[in-house]
Amino acid sequence: MARNGTSDQATPGVDQGGSKRSRTAWIWSSVIIAFIVLVFLLIFILQNVQSVTVRFLGLAGTLPLGVAMLFSVIGGALLVALAGTARILQLRREARKAAHSSNGTTKRIDGDGEH
């Protein structure tokens, strides 16, 4: 604690200069990071152009190694997104039930601020 009774810890959403970070700044930071990742991904694909045979469920085909690995990463990301979506829906359902049982009324919980 500082002498004036306030905490010395940084306030979330405020940089050390005291100005509030905007959503636009956060989005631009995310876009820059995504662009850098995309550049590295393109370099990886371009360096791994050897053809490989891919077999899946009785089907077979040849693809460049980098593209085959990209497809496998995309498939894994889709599986993770599917599991995450299922869990979020489950938690929303439980929160809705808890709000209904504690207040005796039904509240809408969508994350958009409307109740």
Backbone atoms as SQL, in Angstrom:
CREATE TABLE atoms (id INTEGER PRIMARY KEY, chain TEXT, resi INTEGER, resn TEXT, atom TEXT, x REAL, y REAL, z REAL);
INSERT INTO atoms VALUES
  (1, 'A', 1, 'MET', 'N', 0.834, -1.189, 0.000),
  (2, 'A', 1, 'MET', 'CA', 0.000, 0.000, 0.000),
  (3, 'A', 1, 'MET', 'C', 0.873, 1.245, 0.000),
  (4, 'A', 2, 'ALA', 'N', 0.448, 2.215, -0.738),
  (5, 'A', 2, 'ALA', 'CA', 1.136, 3.496, -0.759),
  (6, 'A', 2, 'ALA', 'C', 0.714, 4.303, 0.454),
  (7, 'A', 3, 'ARG', 'N', 1.376, 5.408, 0.694),
  (8, 'A', 3, 'ARG', 'CA', 1.079, 6.241, 1.867),
  (9, 'A', 3, 'ARG', 'C', -0.326, 6.828, 1.845),
  (10, 'A', 4, 'ASN', 'N', -0.878, 7.068, 0.680),
  (11, 'A', 4, 'ASN', 'CA', -2.203, 7.677, 0.600),
  (12, 'A', 4, 'ASN', 'C', -3.330, 6.665, 0.722),
  (13, 'A', 5, 'GLY', 'N', -3.004, 5.405, 1.005),
  (14, 'A', 5, 'GLY', 'CA', -4.022, 4.382, 1.209),
  (15, 'A', 5, 'GLY', 'C', -4.409, 3.643, -0.049),
  (16, 'A', 6, 'THR', 'N', -3.788, 3.972, -1.170),
  (17, 'A', 6, 'THR', 'CA', -4.094, 3.275, -2.407),
  (18, 'A', 6, 'THR', 'C', -3.072, 2.186, -2.640),
  (19, 'A', 7, 'SER', 'N', -3.412, 1.277, -3.483),
  (20, 'A', 7, 'SER', 'CA', -2.539, 0.155, -3.795),
  (21, 'A', 7, 'SER', 'C', -1.491, 0.580, -4.811),
  (22, 'A', 8, 'ASP', 'N', -0.285, -0.004, -4.717),
  (23, 'A', 8, 'ASP', 'CA', 0.776, 0.259, -5.670),
  (24, 'A', 8, 'ASP', 'C', 0.629, -0.574, -6.938),
  (25, 'A', 9, 'GLN', 'N', -0.278, -1.549, -6.936),
  (26, 'A', 9, 'GLN', 'CA', -0.428, -2.438, -8.081),
  (27, 'A', 9, 'GLN', 'C', -1.074, -1.696, -9.236),
  (28, 'A', 10, 'ALA', 'N', -0.716, -2.134, -10.456),
  (29, 'A', 10, 'ALA', 'CA', -1.271, -1.519, -11.661),
  (30, 'A', 10, 'ALA', 'C', -2.749, -1.853, -11.787),
  (31, 'A', 11, 'THR', 'N', -3.521, -0.903, -12.260),
  (32, 'A', 11, 'THR', 'CA', -4.939, -1.104, -12.483),
  (33, 'A', 11, 'THR', 'C', -5.129, -1.814, -13.814),
  (34, 'A', 12, 'PRO', 'N', -5.945, -2.897, -13.852),
  (35, 'A', 12, 'PRO', 'CA', -6.170, -3.584, -15.125),
  (36, 'A', 12, 'PRO', 'C', -6.776, -2.632, -16.156),
  (37, 'A', 13, 'GLY', 'N', -6.284, -2.720, -17.406),
  (38, 'A', 13, 'GLY', 'CA', -6.804, -1.889, -18.475),
  (39, 'A', 13, 'GLY', 'C', -6.195, -0.509, -18.532),
  (40, 'A', 14, 'VAL', 'N', -5.267, -0.205, -17.621),
  (41, 'A', 14, 'VAL', 'CA', -4.632, 1.096, -17.605),
  (42, 'A', 14, 'VAL', 'C', -3.136, 0.887, -17.640),
  (43, 'A', 15, 'ASP', 'N', -2.459, 1.563, -18.570),
  (44, 'A', 15, 'ASP', 'CA', -1.014, 1.424, -18.627),
  (45, 'A', 15, 'ASP', 'C', -0.376, 2.313, -17.554),
  (46, 'A', 16, 'GLN', 'N', 0.938, 2.270, -17.402),
  (47, 'A', 16, 'GLN', 'CA', 1.634, 2.999, -16.351),
  (48, 'A', 16, 'GLN', 'C', 1.503, 4.508, -16.508),
  (49, 'A', 17, 'GLY', 'N', 1.231, 4.973, -17.720),
  (50, 'A', 17, 'GLY', 'CA', 1.071, 6.405, -17.948),
  (51, 'A', 17, 'GLY', 'C', -0.284, 6.915, -17.497),
  (52, 'A', 18, 'GLY', 'N', -1.202, 6.038, -17.149),
  (53, 'A', 18, 'GLY', 'CA', -2.508, 6.429, -16.660),
  (54, 'A', 18, 'GLY', 'C', -3.586, 6.463, -17.722),
  (55, 'A', 19, 'SER', 'N', -3.256, 6.224, -18.986),
  (56, 'A', 19, 'SER', 'CA', -4.280, 6.242, -20.023),
  (57, 'A', 19, 'SER', 'C', -4.884, 4.853, -20.186),
  (58, 'A', 20, 'LYS', 'N', -6.179, 4.821, -20.439),
  (59, 'A', 20, 'LYS', 'CA', -6.877, 3.553, -20.592),
  (60, 'A', 20, 'LYS', 'C', -6.605, 2.975, -21.974),
  (61, 'A', 21, 'ARG', 'N', -6.290, 1.675, -22.029),
  (62, 'A', 21, 'ARG', 'CA', -6.068, 0.999, -23.309),
  (63, 'A', 21, 'ARG', 'C', -7.414, 0.768, -23.981),
  (64, 'A', 22, 'SER', 'N', -7.479, 1.044, -25.258),
  (65, 'A', 22, 'SER', 'CA', -8.746, 0.882, -25.977),
  (66, 'A', 22, 'SER', 'C', -8.824, -0.498, -26.607),
  (67, 'A', 23, 'ARG', 'N', -10.029, -0.879, -26.979),
  (68, 'A', 23, 'ARG', 'CA', -10.223, -2.142, -27.682),
  (69, 'A', 23, 'ARG', 'C', -9.546, -2.109, -29.037),
  (70, 'A', 24, 'THR', 'N', -9.524, -0.939, -29.660),
  (71, 'A', 24, 'THR', 'CA', -8.893, -0.813, -30.966),
  (72, 'A', 24, 'THR', 'C', -7.405, -1.132, -30.871),
  (73, 'A', 25, 'ALA', 'N', -6.742, -0.645, -29.842),
  (74, 'A', 25, 'ALA', 'CA', -5.318, -0.947, -29.653),
  (75, 'A', 25, 'ALA', 'C', -5.109, -2.440, -29.449),
  (76, 'A', 26, 'TRP', 'N', -6.002, -3.066, -28.695),
  (77, 'A', 26, 'TRP', 'CA', -5.895, -4.508, -28.461),
  (78, 'A', 26, 'TRP', 'C', -6.096, -5.271, -29.767),
  (79, 'A', 27, 'ILE', 'N', -7.047, -4.843, -30.570),
  (80, 'A', 27, 'ILE', 'CA', -7.318, -5.509, -31.850),
  (81, 'A', 27, 'ILE', 'C', -6.127, -5.365, -32.782),
  (82, 'A', 28, 'TRP', 'N', -5.551, -4.151, -32.860),
  (83, 'A', 28, 'TRP', 'CA', -4.383, -3.957, -33.722),
  (84, 'A', 28, 'TRP', 'C', -3.209, -4.805, -33.269),
  (85, 'A', 29, 'SER', 'N', -3.021, -4.920, -31.969),
  (86, 'A', 29, 'SER', 'CA', -1.950, -5.787, -31.454),
  (87, 'A', 29, 'SER', 'C', -2.190, -7.230, -31.871),
  (88, 'A', 30, 'SER', 'N', -3.424, -7.669, -31.789),
  (89, 'A', 30, 'SER', 'CA', -3.768, -9.030, -32.190),
  (90, 'A', 30, 'SER', 'C', -3.547, -9.238, -33.682),
  (91, 'A', 31, 'VAL', 'N', -3.900, -8.244, -34.495),
  (92, 'A', 31, 'VAL', 'CA', -3.708, -8.349, -35.941),
  (93, 'A', 31, 'VAL', 'C', -2.224, -8.446, -36.279),
  (94, 'A', 32, 'ILE', 'N', -1.408, -7.661, -35.613),
  (95, 'A', 32, 'ILE', 'CA', 0.043, -7.697, -35.860),
  (96, 'A', 32, 'ILE', 'C', 0.616, -9.060, -35.487),
  (97, 'A', 33, 'ILE', 'N', 0.216, -9.588, -34.340),
  (98, 'A', 33, 'ILE', 'CA', 0.697, -10.915, -33.913),
  (99, 'A', 33, 'ILE', 'C', 0.232, -11.980, -34.897),
  (100, 'A', 34, 'ALA', 'N', -1.028, -11.912, -35.331),
  (101, 'A', 34, 'ALA', 'CA', -1.544, -12.893, -36.289),
  (102, 'A', 34, 'ALA', 'C', -0.792, -12.803, -37.613),
  (103, 'A', 35, 'PHE', 'N', -0.447, -11.599, -38.047),
  (104, 'A', 35, 'PHE', 'CA', 0.305, -11.429, -39.285),
  (105, 'A', 35, 'PHE', 'C', 1.696, -12.054, -39.167),
  (106, 'A', 36, 'ILE', 'N', 2.349, -11.864, -38.040),
  (107, 'A', 36, 'ILE', 'CA', 3.672, -12.462, -37.825),
  (108, 'A', 36, 'ILE', 'C', 3.578, -13.986, -37.845),
  (109, 'A', 37, 'VAL', 'N', 2.561, -14.540, -37.189),
  (110, 'A', 37, 'VAL', 'CA', 2.362, -15.994, -37.200),
  (111, 'A', 37, 'VAL', 'C', 2.106, -16.478, -38.623),
  (112, 'A', 38, 'LEU', 'N', 1.329, -15.734, -39.385),
  (113, 'A', 38, 'LEU', 'CA', 1.045, -16.103, -40.773),
  (114, 'A', 38, 'LEU', 'C', 2.321, -16.124, -41.614),
  (115, 'A', 39, 'VAL', 'N', 3.199, -15.151, -41.416),
  (116, 'A', 39, 'VAL', 'CA', 4.461, -15.121, -42.153),
  (117, 'A', 39, 'VAL', 'C', 5.293, -16.356, -41.823),
  (118, 'A', 40, 'PHE', 'N', 5.394, -16.691, -40.529),
  (119, 'A', 40, 'PHE', 'CA', 6.147, -17.891, -40.145),
  (120, 'A', 40, 'PHE', 'C', 5.513, -19.155, -40.725),
  (121, 'A', 41, 'LEU', 'N', 4.190, -19.207, -40.760),
  (122, 'A', 41, 'LEU', 'CA', 3.498, -20.361, -41.319),
  (123, 'A', 41, 'LEU', 'C', 3.783, -20.491, -42.814),
  (124, 'A', 42, 'LEU', 'N', 3.753, -19.396, -43.538),
  (125, 'A', 42, 'LEU', 'CA', 4.065, -19.443, -44.966),
  (126, 'A', 42, 'LEU', 'C', 5.506, -19.876, -45.215),
  (127, 'A', 43, 'ILE', 'N', 6.427, -19.393, -44.401),
  (128, 'A', 43, 'ILE', 'CA', 7.822, -19.820, -44.528),
  (129, 'A', 43, 'ILE', 'C', 7.931, -21.320, -44.292),
  (130, 'A', 44, 'PHE', 'N', 7.234, -21.825, -43.266),
  (131, 'A', 44, 'PHE', 'CA', 7.255, -23.256, -42.968),
  (132, 'A', 44, 'PHE', 'C', 6.739, -24.063, -44.153),
  (133, 'A', 45, 'ILE', 'N', 5.610, -23.646, -44.719),
  (134, 'A', 45, 'ILE', 'CA', 5.023, -24.381, -45.849),
  (135, 'A', 45, 'ILE', 'C', 5.949, -24.346, -47.057),
  (136, 'A', 46, 'LEU', 'N', 6.523, -23.191, -47.332),
  (137, 'A', 46, 'LEU', 'CA', 7.409, -23.077, -48.493),
  (138, 'A', 46, 'LEU', 'C', 8.705, -23.869, -48.339),
  (139, 'A', 47, 'GLN', 'N', 9.138, -24.108, -47.097),
  (140, 'A', 47, 'GLN', 'CA', 10.349, -24.890, -46.876),
  (141, 'A', 47, 'GLN', 'C', 10.067, -26.391, -46.836),
  (142, 'A', 48, 'ASN', 'N', 8.817, -26.787, -46.760),
  (143, 'A', 48, 'ASN', 'CA', 8.449, -28.207, -46.683),
  (144, 'A', 48, 'ASN', 'C', 7.548, -28.570, -47.855),
  (145, 'A', 49, 'VAL', 'N', 8.129, -28.563, -49.045),
  (146, 'A', 49, 'VAL', 'CA', 7.349, -28.818, -50.254),
  (147, 'A', 49, 'VAL', 'C', 7.500, -30.252, -50.769),
  (148, 'A', 50, 'GLN', 'N', 8.219, -31.113, -50.054),
  (149, 'A', 50, 'GLN', 'CA', 8.362, -32.502, -50.489),
  (150, 'A', 50, 'GLN', 'C', 6.987, -33.169, -50.467),
  (151, 'A', 51, 'SER', 'N', 6.687, -33.925, -51.495),
  (152, 'A', 51, 'SER', 'CA', 5.405, -34.628, -51.556),
  (153, 'A', 51, 'SER', 'C', 5.414, -35.837, -50.641),
  (154, 'A', 52, 'VAL', 'N', 4.312, -36.022, -49.933),
  (155, 'A', 52, 'VAL', 'CA', 4.133, -37.188, -49.066),
  (156, 'A', 52, 'VAL', 'C', 2.792, -37.817, -49.396),
  (157, 'A', 53, 'THR', 'N', 2.695, -39.110, -49.162),
  (158, 'A', 53, 'THR', 'CA', 1.438, -39.813, -49.367),
  (159, 'A', 53, 'THR', 'C', 0.659, -39.799, -48.063),
  (160, 'A', 54, 'VAL', 'N', -0.566, -39.344, -48.132),
  (161, 'A', 54, 'VAL', 'CA', -1.433, -39.268, -46.957),
  (162, 'A', 54, 'VAL', 'C', -2.549, -40.283, -47.148),
  (163, 'A', 55, 'ARG', 'N', -2.753, -41.139, -46.132),
  (164, 'A', 55, 'ARG', 'CA', -3.824, -42.145, -46.163),
  (165, 'A', 55, 'ARG', 'C', -4.766, -41.881, -44.997),
  (166, 'A', 56, 'PHE', 'N', -6.064, -41.831, -45.298),
  (167, 'A', 56, 'PHE', 'CA', -7.060, -41.596, -44.248),
  (168, 'A', 56, 'PHE', 'C', -8.363, -42.265, -44.649),
  (169, 'A', 57, 'LEU', 'N', -8.852, -43.160, -43.806),
  (170, 'A', 57, 'LEU', 'CA', -10.118, -43.859, -44.010),
  (171, 'A', 57, 'LEU', 'C', -10.211, -44.513, -45.389),
  (172, 'A', 58, 'GLY', 'N', -9.157, -45.147, -45.793),
  (173, 'A', 58, 'GLY', 'CA', -9.163, -45.859, -47.062),
  (174, 'A', 58, 'GLY', 'C', -8.851, -44.995, -48.265),
  (175, 'A', 59, 'LEU', 'N', -8.761, -43.698, -48.076),
  (176, 'A', 59, 'LEU', 'CA', -8.417, -42.794, -49.167),
  (177, 'A', 59, 'LEU', 'C', -6.919, -42.519, -49.118),
  (178, 'A', 60, 'ALA', 'N', -6.337, -42.255, -50.267),
  (179, 'A', 60, 'ALA', 'CA', -4.913, -41.939, -50.331),
  (180, 'A', 60, 'ALA', 'C', -4.691, -40.834, -51.340),
  (181, 'A', 61, 'GLY', 'N', -3.703, -39.993, -51.060),
  (182, 'A', 61, 'GLY', 'CA', -3.363, -38.914, -51.973),
  (183, 'A', 61, 'GLY', 'C', -2.011, -38.351, -51.617),
  (184, 'A', 62, 'THR', 'N', -1.459, -37.568, -52.502),
  (185, 'A', 62, 'THR', 'CA', -0.172, -36.938, -52.234),
  (186, 'A', 62, 'THR', 'C', -0.371, -35.443, -52.063),
  (187, 'A', 63, 'LEU', 'N', 0.336, -34.913, -51.107),
  (188, 'A', 63, 'LEU', 'CA', 0.302, -33.489, -50.801),
  (189, 'A', 63, 'LEU', 'C', 1.706, -33.044, -50.423),
  (190, 'A', 64, 'PRO', 'N', 1.996, -31.763, -50.543),
  (191, 'A', 64, 'PRO', 'CA', 3.246, -31.271, -49.972),
  (192, 'A', 64, 'PRO', 'C', 3.197, -31.437, -48.445),
  (193, 'A', 65, 'LEU', 'N', 4.336, -31.748, -47.844),
  (194, 'A', 65, 'LEU', 'CA', 4.403, -32.006, -46.406),
  (195, 'A', 65, 'LEU', 'C', 3.847, -30.837, -45.590),
  (196, 'A', 66, 'GLY', 'N', 4.223, -29.621, -45.948),
  (197, 'A', 66, 'GLY', 'CA', 3.754, -28.452, -45.204),
  (198, 'A', 66, 'GLY', 'C', 2.248, -28.313, -45.229),
  (199, 'A', 67, 'VAL', 'N', 1.635, -28.576, -46.369),
  (200, 'A', 67, 'VAL', 'CA', 0.176, -28.479, -46.492),
  (201, 'A', 67, 'VAL', 'C', -0.500, -29.589, -45.688),
  (202, 'A', 68, 'ALA', 'N', 0.058, -30.798, -45.740),
  (203, 'A', 68, 'ALA', 'CA', -0.509, -31.905, -44.958),
  (204, 'A', 68, 'ALA', 'C', -0.466, -31.595, -43.467),
  (205, 'A', 69, 'MET', 'N', 0.647, -31.028, -43.004),
  (206, 'A', 69, 'MET', 'CA', 0.744, -30.671, -41.587),
  (207, 'A', 69, 'MET', 'C', -0.198, -29.529, -41.238),
  (208, 'A', 70, 'LEU', 'N', -0.377, -28.572, -42.168),
  (209, 'A', 70, 'LEU', 'CA', -1.317, -27.483, -41.949),
  (210, 'A', 70, 'LEU', 'C', -2.735, -28.021, -41.785),
  (211, 'A', 71, 'PHE', 'N', -3.132, -28.970, -42.641),
  (212, 'A', 71, 'PHE', 'CA', -4.460, -29.575, -42.517),
  (213, 'A', 71, 'PHE', 'C', -4.631, -30.274, -41.166),
  (214, 'A', 72, 'SER', 'N', -3.594, -30.942, -40.700),
  (215, 'A', 72, 'SER', 'CA', -3.708, -31.632, -39.412),
  (216, 'A', 72, 'SER', 'C', -3.832, -30.639, -38.261),
  (217, 'A', 73, 'VAL', 'N', -3.136, -29.513, -38.353),
  (218, 'A', 73, 'VAL', 'CA', -3.245, -28.482, -37.315),
  (219, 'A', 73, 'VAL', 'C', -4.647, -27.858, -37.331),
  (220, 'A', 74, 'ILE', 'N', -5.167, -27.596, -38.516),
  (221, 'A', 74, 'ILE', 'CA', -6.516, -27.037, -38.631),
  (222, 'A', 74, 'ILE', 'C', -7.543, -28.009, -38.059),
  (223, 'A', 75, 'GLY', 'N', -7.386, -29.298, -38.362),
  (224, 'A', 75, 'GLY', 'CA', -8.292, -30.306, -37.799),
  (225, 'A', 75, 'GLY', 'C', -8.225, -30.345, -36.284),
  (226, 'A', 76, 'GLY', 'N', -7.021, -30.267, -35.727),
  (227, 'A', 76, 'GLY', 'CA', -6.871, -30.246, -34.271),
  (228, 'A', 76, 'GLY', 'C', -7.487, -29.005, -33.657),
  (229, 'A', 77, 'ALA', 'N', -7.297, -27.857, -34.306),
  (230, 'A', 77, 'ALA', 'CA', -7.879, -26.617, -33.793),
  (231, 'A', 77, 'ALA', 'C', -9.406, -26.675, -33.823),
  (232, 'A', 78, 'LEU', 'N', -9.969, -27.282, -34.863),
  (233, 'A', 78, 'LEU', 'CA', -11.428, -27.424, -34.929),
  (234, 'A', 78, 'LEU', 'C', -11.957, -28.326, -33.814),
  (235, 'A', 79, 'LEU', 'N', -11.216, -29.397, -33.514),
  (236, 'A', 79, 'LEU', 'CA', -11.629, -30.269, -32.410),
  (237, 'A', 79, 'LEU', 'C', -11.590, -29.541, -31.070),
  (238, 'A', 80, 'VAL', 'N', -10.553, -28.747, -30.846),
  (239, 'A', 80, 'VAL', 'CA', -10.444, -27.976, -29.605),
  (240, 'A', 80, 'VAL', 'C', -11.566, -26.942, -29.529),
  (241, 'A', 81, 'ALA', 'N', -11.860, -26.271, -30.645),
  (242, 'A', 81, 'ALA', 'CA', -12.944, -25.287, -30.666),
  (243, 'A', 81, 'ALA', 'C', -14.288, -25.951, -30.395),
  (244, 'A', 82, 'LEU', 'N', -14.492, -27.139, -30.935),
  (245, 'A', 82, 'LEU', 'CA', -15.736, -27.866, -30.696),
  (246, 'A', 82, 'LEU', 'C', -15.891, -28.221, -29.219),
  (247, 'A', 83, 'ALA', 'N', -14.819, -28.720, -28.613),
  (248, 'A', 83, 'ALA', 'CA', -14.869, -29.062, -27.189),
  (249, 'A', 83, 'ALA', 'C', -15.078, -27.810, -26.341),
  (250, 'A', 84, 'GLY', 'N', -14.416, -26.714, -26.684),
  (251, 'A', 84, 'GLY', 'CA', -14.578, -25.469, -25.938),
  (252, 'A', 84, 'GLY', 'C', -15.987, -24.924, -26.050),
  (253, 'A', 85, 'THR', 'N', -16.560, -24.989, -27.236),
  (254, 'A', 85, 'THR', 'CA', -17.935, -24.525, -27.439),
  (255, 'A', 85, 'THR', 'C', -18.914, -25.351, -26.619),
  (256, 'A', 86, 'ALA', 'N', -18.714, -26.659, -26.600),
  (257, 'A', 86, 'ALA', 'CA', -19.595, -27.529, -25.813),
  (258, 'A', 86, 'ALA', 'C', -19.512, -27.180, -24.327),
  (259, 'A', 87, 'ARG', 'N', -18.317, -26.900, -23.840),
  (260, 'A', 87, 'ARG', 'CA', -18.137, -26.562, -22.425),
  (261, 'A', 87, 'ARG', 'C', -18.772, -25.210, -22.106),
  (262, 'A', 88, 'ILE', 'N', -18.617, -24.227, -22.992),
  (263, 'A', 88, 'ILE', 'CA', -19.219, -22.912, -22.766),
  (264, 'A', 88, 'ILE', 'C', -20.739, -23.027, -22.724),
  (265, 'A', 89, 'LEU', 'N', -21.311, -23.791, -23.637),
  (266, 'A', 89, 'LEU', 'CA', -22.765, -23.981, -23.629),
  (267, 'A', 89, 'LEU', 'C', -23.225, -24.675, -22.359),
  (268, 'A', 90, 'GLN', 'N', -22.439, -25.641, -21.897),
  (269, 'A', 90, 'GLN', 'CA', -22.767, -26.338, -20.656),
  (270, 'A', 90, 'GLN', 'C', -22.747, -25.370, -19.470),
  (271, 'A', 91, 'LEU', 'N', -21.732, -24.510, -19.387),
  (272, 'A', 91, 'LEU', 'CA', -21.644, -23.556, -18.288),
  (273, 'A', 91, 'LEU', 'C', -22.769, -22.526, -18.345),
  (274, 'A', 92, 'ARG', 'N', -23.131, -22.080, -19.545),
  (275, 'A', 92, 'ARG', 'CA', -24.252, -21.139, -19.667),
  (276, 'A', 92, 'ARG', 'C', -25.550, -21.766, -19.195),
  (277, 'A', 93, 'ARG', 'N', -25.761, -23.034, -19.567),
  (278, 'A', 93, 'ARG', 'CA', -26.972, -23.736, -19.146),
  (279, 'A', 93, 'ARG', 'C', -27.021, -23.847, -17.618),
  (280, 'A', 94, 'GLU', 'N', -25.875, -24.186, -17.004),
  (281, 'A', 94, 'GLU', 'CA', -25.828, -24.295, -15.542),
  (282, 'A', 94, 'GLU', 'C', -26.056, -22.944, -14.882),
  (283, 'A', 95, 'ALA', 'N', -25.499, -21.869, -15.439),
  (284, 'A', 95, 'ALA', 'CA', -25.687, -20.531, -14.878),
  (285, 'A', 95, 'ALA', 'C', -27.136, -20.101, -14.997),
  (286, 'A', 96, 'ARG', 'N', -27.779, -20.438, -16.117),
  (287, 'A', 96, 'ARG', 'CA', -29.181, -20.099, -16.312),
  (288, 'A', 96, 'ARG', 'C', -30.055, -20.828, -15.292),
  (289, 'A', 97, 'LYS', 'N', -29.747, -22.111, -15.061),
  (290, 'A', 97, 'LYS', 'CA', -30.500, -22.875, -14.070),
  (291, 'A', 97, 'LYS', 'C', -30.298, -22.309, -12.669),
  (292, 'A', 98, 'ALA', 'N', -29.062, -21.926, -12.342),
  (293, 'A', 98, 'ALA', 'CA', -28.774, -21.376, -11.023),
  (294, 'A', 98, 'ALA', 'C', -29.475, -20.033, -10.830),
  (295, 'A', 99, 'ALA', 'N', -29.493, -19.193, -11.867),
  (296, 'A', 99, 'ALA', 'CA', -30.173, -17.904, -11.770),
  (297, 'A', 99, 'ALA', 'C', -31.668, -18.094, -11.628),
  (298, 'A', 100, 'HIS', 'N', -32.202, -19.077, -12.332),
  (299, 'A', 100, 'HIS', 'CA', -33.636, -19.349, -12.260),
  (300, 'A', 100, 'HIS', 'C', -34.026, -19.858, -10.876),
  (301, 'A', 101, 'SER', 'N', -33.239, -20.769, -10.333),
  (302, 'A', 101, 'SER', 'CA', -33.588, -21.360, -9.037),
  (303, 'A', 101, 'SER', 'C', -33.350, -20.396, -7.878),
  (304, 'A', 102, 'SER', 'N', -32.394, -19.474, -7.976),
  (305, 'A', 102, 'SER', 'CA', -32.119, -18.573, -6.859),
  (306, 'A', 102, 'SER', 'C', -33.072, -17.387, -6.811),
  (307, 'A', 103, 'ASN', 'N', -33.570, -16.931, -7.947),
  (308, 'A', 103, 'ASN', 'CA', -34.442, -15.759, -7.984),
  (309, 'A', 103, 'ASN', 'C', -35.903, -16.101, -8.198),
  (310, 'A', 104, 'GLY', 'N', -36.167, -17.291, -8.621),
  (311, 'A', 104, 'GLY', 'CA', -37.537, -17.658, -8.924),
  (312, 'A', 104, 'GLY', 'C', -38.007, -17.108, -10.261),
  (313, 'A', 105, 'THR', 'N', -37.136, -16.419, -10.965),
  (314, 'A', 105, 'THR', 'CA', -37.461, -15.885, -12.280),
  (315, 'A', 105, 'THR', 'C', -36.405, -16.349, -13.268),
  (316, 'A', 106, 'THR', 'N', -36.732, -16.247, -14.514),
  (317, 'A', 106, 'THR', 'CA', -35.785, -16.639, -15.556),
  (318, 'A', 106, 'THR', 'C', -35.017, -15.414, -16.009),
  (319, 'A', 107, 'LYS', 'N', -33.686, -15.501, -15.986),
  (320, 'A', 107, 'LYS', 'CA', -32.832, -14.430, -16.489),
  (321, 'A', 107, 'LYS', 'C', -32.148, -14.915, -17.739),
  (322, 'A', 108, 'ARG', 'N', -31.967, -14.014, -18.677),
  (323, 'A', 108, 'ARG', 'CA', -31.251, -14.355, -19.902),
  (324, 'A', 108, 'ARG', 'C', -29.776, -14.056, -19.690),
  (325, 'A', 109, 'ILE', 'N', -28.941, -15.068, -19.885),
  (326, 'A', 109, 'ILE', 'CA', -27.501, -14.907, -19.717),
  (327, 'A', 109, 'ILE', 'C', -26.854, -15.198, -21.047),
  (328, 'A', 110, 'ASP', 'N', -26.519, -14.147, -21.788),
  (329, 'A', 110, 'ASP', 'CA', -25.900, -14.305, -23.106),
  (330, 'A', 110, 'ASP', 'C', -24.525, -13.662, -23.163),
  (331, 'A', 111, 'GLY', 'N', -24.144, -12.925, -22.163),
  (332, 'A', 111, 'GLY', 'CA', -22.871, -12.247, -22.218),
  (333, 'A', 111, 'GLY', 'C', -22.964, -10.904, -22.933),
  (334, 'A', 112, 'ASP', 'N', -24.183, -10.474, -23.313),
  (335, 'A', 112, 'ASP', 'CA', -24.300, -9.205, -24.005),
  (336, 'A', 112, 'ASP', 'C', -24.780, -8.089, -23.066),
  (337, 'A', 113, 'GLY', 'N', -24.878, -8.393, -21.787),
  (338, 'A', 113, 'GLY', 'CA', -25.242, -7.372, -20.821),
  (339, 'A', 113, 'GLY', 'C', -26.721, -7.233, -20.587),
  (340, 'A', 114, 'GLU', 'N', -27.563, -7.905, -21.339),
  (341, 'A', 114, 'GLU', 'CA', -29.005, -7.824, -21.161),
  (342, 'A', 114, 'GLU', 'C', -29.473, -8.924, -20.236),
  (343, 'A', 115, 'HIS', 'N', -30.285, -8.575, -19.288),
  (344, 'A', 115, 'HIS', 'CA', -30.858, -9.565, -18.351),
  (345, 'A', 115, 'HIS', 'C', -32.330, -9.354, -18.249);
